[in-house]
Amino acid sequence: MRKTLTALLLFSFMGSLIGCSGGTADKPGETAGTPNSGTQAAAGEKADEKKDPVKLRIAWWGGQSRHDYTLKVIKMYEEKNPNVTIEAEYAPFDDYWKKLAPQAVAGGLPDIIQMDISYLSQYAGRNQLADLKPFMDSGVLDVKDVSENALKGGEVGGKLVAMNLGVNALQTTFDVETMKKNGIDIPSKDWTWDDMDKLGAQAKAKGLQIGGFAYHHEVFFPYYLRTIGQKMYSEDGKTLGYADDKPFIDYFTRYQKWYDNGYILSLDKEAQKKGVAEEDEILLGHSVSGTGWSNQFLAVANLVKDRPLELNPMPGPGTKEGLFLKPSMYFAVSESSKQKEEAAKFISFFINDLEANQLIKGERGVPVSSKVKEALKPNLTENEAKIFDYVTWAESNSSPMDPPNPIGSVEIEKLLRDLSEKILFKKIAIDQAAAEFRKEANAILARSQK
């Protein structure tokens, strides 16, 4: 996702989820504990075995809690593999991709890259991501407890170019206690967009908001399209998946109504956000709801110490058709890496090691390893259990996900964001924006095929 899911023009999108203050760590932080004797053999080596030194670079985006536990997991791996040194690079979501792009051009990508579905086809299409299937076949990348569907989420062009780290589903977060105190109705699981309008009006009457989805229409417009039987992109990725402007007009007409009525955060305030959980509008007491991926719930919910937050499905009708289980994010190995096998070993450790996952606890999505998922359940906190329970519910109340976004989709997302701002600032009529978006987006996709 980019900027922050703190103010997603549907609710106050939970920022932390996606970003945080960045930094670079040549040496990860403190150890998380003694090695687990039950760890798979492929991930750990005997300390007295003489091996050539290996140096890996790994990069990811995320909030501070993600940085902290990932550094500990890296330290655990280094202790189990004394010949390996891992340098960590991390940044907020937007900064991460800005930093990665020139590295890709220069052929200097990190060995292990955290990858998002929006960029997967782009990097894979340029042959910048290694095929992980040989390592899966050899057992270096252990996937025996990972479902076929989870693996398919990382396939592009018949190659496994990225390993799914966890499963997510879109969700709405409610500050139930604040809603009750202010006499605001709490929607049911089968709520609608009309209920969303009502929630916004009730919140505004009490000096509160429902947030919004500024800058994240690339998430919610495709969701809306799915709820009405349409798709953002055609099956082959050569055109948009819808041919008439009505879905765009209906979607942005409602969005503009929320903005004009003050139900959601203004763009000038949103622009000041850095995408960290500490800036989330629910945490700050300004909003009664937020929307994001299920794993993003945790960072904000853990910061709100005085009241519980709850997960709810997205509004409908058509919620089941709109929802899907999405790879939260991936680890990929760069094609330019000189240490592909060791990089694949680390990824295997990350998804399979029980001790490491006691630290990760599904923060990057509900684990793809069934063994890890079952092992974690007894030790989950209340907020972690809510995420696991919600994803379990979504497994039976969702539809298959769309193929990875085609090459050119990042440019289309920027076009959508720019037009949404023009709509809010009344610089363009919604019907004009709809026609312009369809024309320009199809042109971008056509260029990208060449």
Salt bridges, closest charged atoms under 4 A:
GLU45 OE1 - LYS51 NZ 3.81
GLU45 OE2 - LYS345 NZ 2.82
GLU87 OE2 - LYS55 NZ 2.75
GLU89 OE2 - ARG57 NE 2.83
ASP142 OD2 - LYS144 NZ 2.66
GLU155 OE2 - LYS133 NZ 3.90
ASP175 OD2 - ARG307 NE 2.61
GLU177 OE2 - LYS181 NZ 3.55
ASP185 OD2 - LYS198 NZ 2.90
ASP194 OD1 - ARG254 NH1 3.74
ASP197 OD2 - ARG254 NH1 2.58
ASP197 OD2 - LYS257 NZ 3.62
GLU218 OE2 - HIS216 ND1 3.07
ASP245 OD1 - ARG438 NE 2.60
ASP250 OD2 - LYS246 NZ 2.57
ASP260 OD2 - LYS426 NZ 3.45
GLU281 OE2 - LYS273 NZ 2.36
GLU281 OE1 - HIS286 ND1 3.03
ASP306 OD1 - ARG307 NH1 2.93
GLU310 OE2 - LYS386 NZ 3.17
GLU335 OE2 - LYS340 NZ 3.87
GLU342 OE2 - LYS345 NZ 3.72
GLU363 OE1 - ARG66 NE 2.87
GLU374 OE2 - LYS377 NZ 3.27
GLU382 OE2 - LYS386 NZ 3.93
GLU384 OE1 - LYS361 NZ 3.86
GLU395 OE2 - LYS373 NZ 3.92
ASP402 OD1 - ARG226 NH1 2.83
ASP402 OD1 - LYS231 NZ 3.11
GLU411 OE2 - ARG447 NH2 3.09
GLU413 OE1 - ARG2 NH1 2.72
ASP418 OD2 - LYS414 NZ 2.83
